[in-house]
Amino acid sequence: MASGSPEPTLRLDIFLWHARLAKTRSAAQAICEGGRLRLDGRRIERAHCPVRVGMVMAFPLNGVVRILRVEALPTRRGPPAEARTLYTPLEPTRSSPVDESDSAA
């Protein structure tokens, strides 16, 4: 086997649907085409963008920003427990408000 073989990829909208981050494929396409999803820091506006293992995606979902690392590419839309193994949730970095202090006045 050649060492230069390309890494396996999957369409972004199909990944979101298989990972159960969107209820329908059209909802997954809307997330992708809304211009608010970032994949490895790049803004994505197309549903057919390729996803690879190790990529990090960030997007708003139900009022919360989700940041996920892709751990595996799915072969089917399985049960929720199987879907959760496809990604690892990452915590967003939080910045403290300017007027917040550690000591009481």
N, C-alpha and C positions, 0 to 999 in steps of 0.2 A: 504494500500500500504506500502511496506517495505521501511524503511528509508535508507537502504543500496543500493538502486537501482542505477545502473550506470548512469552517465550523458550521454545525447545523444551526439553522435559524427558523423562526416562525413569525408569521405576521403578528403585529402588535395587537390588533383587535381580536384575533383568535386566542392569543395568550390571555388577554383580559377576560374573555368569555370562559375559556377552559379553567382558569384559576378562580372562577366564580367571583370576580371583582365587578362584573356587570351581569345583570340578569339575562339580557338578550344580546345577540350579536350586533344588532343595530344600536343598542345602548353603548356597547363597547366601541363601535365606530364613532359615535357622537363624542365620547370621551377623547378619542384620538384626534378627531378633526376640530375639536373646540379650541385648540391652540394653547391649552393650559397644562398639558402633559409634557414633562421633560424626561428625556432618556439620556443618561450619562451627561446631564447638564444642558443638552440641546433641546430647544423647543420643537415639539413634533406637531405637525398639522395634517398628517396623513395616516390612514388606518393600515396601510400596507408596509409600514416601516418594519424592517427586520429586527427581531429580538434575539439575543444570544445569552447563554448562561454567563452570569457574572455582571450583567448590566444592572444599573440602578435607575429606577423610575420614580418620579414624584408627580403627584397629581391630586387635586381636590376631589373628595368623594364624600357625599353626605355632610358637607360642612367641615370636614376634617382633612388636612393634608396627609396623604398616605405616601410614605417613602418605603420602597421595597427593593430588595436585591433578588434578581432572578436566580434560582438555584437549579432548576431543571426545566426542560421543555416538555409540555404535556403531549400525549398521544391521543387523549380523549378528554371529554368533559365528565370527570368522575364525581364521586361523592365529595362533600365539603372537606372531610378529613384528608382525602387524597389531594385536593386542590391546595390546601394549606402547605403541603410539602414542596410546592413549586416555587415558593418565594419565602424570603425572610424579611419580616418587617423591621425597619430601622427607625430609630427615634430622631425626630427633627431636632436640630440645635435650637435651643431657646435662648433668646437674649433677655436680660433683665431690663425692666423699665429704668429710665434714667433716675427717677425720683425714688426708687426702691433702695432701702438701706438695711443693713444687718442689725444695727443698733436701734433701740427705742429712744425716742426723743424725750 
